[in-house]
Amino acid sequence: MRLLLTSDTHVPTRARHLPRPLLDAVDEADVVLHAGDWTDTATLDLLQARSRRLVAVHGNNDGPALRERLPLVARVELQGLRFGVVHETGPAQGRERRCAAQFPDVDVLVFGHSHIPWDSQAPGGLRLLNPGSPTDRRRQPFATYLTARVAEGRLTDVLLHRLPPRS
């Protein structure tokens, strides 16, 4: 099973549209996980239309229309692996222990908010993944997203994709 992980798309406030490589990856994925901060319903509609399956949450920059359609936290089991999706996890310091305590029922937690790619493991095995942002790199050298695979209850082939600068 092929996964695409993204967050903090911020269309149209940070970009006019989603980058073509990200949309191509959406088309190739079996499941798309989006960790919030869409800022417009048109982007949600686009990803819902293009995704085979979309698992998504709202973020702190998402208004009432998005909050009506998306939960604060989403949980899904994919081929025996339990995923949680949330926008904010708080400060980097202590994140692993805090998230392991808050999400004891998941194997992988996908989060956003910071726009900083993150891949770590908490005591007890919880994997934490932040795909960064495909549209607003902030202090990062590149805009990014993640892909991964799930097979037989294992997460494999986690890959951070760097997007070319916008023209």
N, C-alpha and C positions, 0 to 999 in steps of 0.2 A: 504494500500500500504506500503510495507516494503522498507526502505531506508538503504543503506550503505554509510557512508561518510568517505573518506580517503584523504590523501594528503602526499606529501613528501615521496614517496616510494623510490626514489633514488636507483633503481636497475640498474646496478650492482655496483654502487660506494659505497654504504653503506651496502648493503646486496647482496648476490648472487641470492636470489629469495624472493618472497613474502611469508610471514608466512602462513602455512596451515590454521589456524583459520580464517584469513582474506579471503583466497580463498573460504573457506566453506561459509562464510558470503556473499560473492559475489554471490555464487550459489543460496543462499536463498533469495536474495534481488530482488525486482521488478525494482528498479532503483539504480544505483551506481553513486555517485557524487564524483569526484576526483578534488582536488584543486591545482593540478600542482606539479612540480618538480618530473617528472618521471625519467628523465635522459636517458632513452633509449626507442626506439620505440617497442622493443619486449614486454615490460610490457604493453604498450598501446594496442598492438595487442592481448595480452593474456586477458586483461580485456574486450576488445571489443568482443572477442570470447565467454567469459564466462558470460557476463552481458546480462540480458534481455534488459536493456536500460542503456547506459552510457552517463553521462553529465560531460564534463571535460574541463579543461583549461590547458594552459602551464604555467610554472613557470620560475623563474629567472635562474635556472640551466638547462633549456631545450634548446637544440640547434635548428638549422634551420629545421631539419626534423620534430621535434615535433611541432615547431611553425607554420610550413606549414599546419599541420593537426588539430591543436587545437587553439581556440580563446584565447584572453587575458581575456575576460569575457564571461560567458555563462549565459543565462536566460532560465528558463523553468517553466511552470505552471503544478503542479501535484495536481489533485483533488481539484482545486480551490485555492491552496496555491502557491504563486509566489516565486520562488527560484532564487538567484543569486549565481554564483560561480566565485571566483577570487583567485589568489594566495596571493598577498600581500595587506595588509590594512594599513601599516605604524605602528608607535609606539603604544603600548598598551594605553598610556595616551591619552585620547580624542577619542579613537577608535569608541565608540558608536555614538557620535554626528557626527564625520567625515563620517562614513559609512552611517548613516541615510541621510545625505545631498547628498552623492555621489550616493546612491541607493534608491531613494524615491519610486521606482516602484517595490520593492521586499518586501516580508514578512520575508524571511529567507535568510541570507547571509552565505554561506559556504566559508571559507578561510583557508589558510595554512601558509607556510613560517617559522613560529617561532618554529614549532615542539612542541608547548605548547598547550595542550587542553584548549579550551575556550568556555564558554557558558554564554552569557549575553544578555540583552535586552536594546535597545536604547530607548530614549524618543520617543514616537510615535509608539512603538511596534516592530520595527525591531529586530529580533532574530539573534544573531551572533554566529556561531558555527565553531570551529576549532577542527578537530578530532585528532590533534597531528600527529605523524608519526608511522607507523607500523614497521619501520625498523631502525630508527635512533632517539633514545630517547633523545639524547643530555644530558641536565641537568635534565631531568625528571626521576622519578623512574622506569617508565615502557614505553615501546612502546605501542601505542594505536590506536584505530579507534572508530568511533561512529556508532550506529544504531539508527533508529527512525521509526516512523510510521506516515503516513498522512491519515486522514479520515475526510471527510466532511469539508475540508478547514482548518483543525487544525493539528498542529504538536504535536504528543504525544510520550510517551515511549522513550524519548531521553536517550540513555545509552552509557556511555563510557566503552569500553572494553579494559582491560589490557592484553597485550600479555606476554607469558612466555619469560624469557631470551633465547636468541639464544644459541644453543649448538655449 
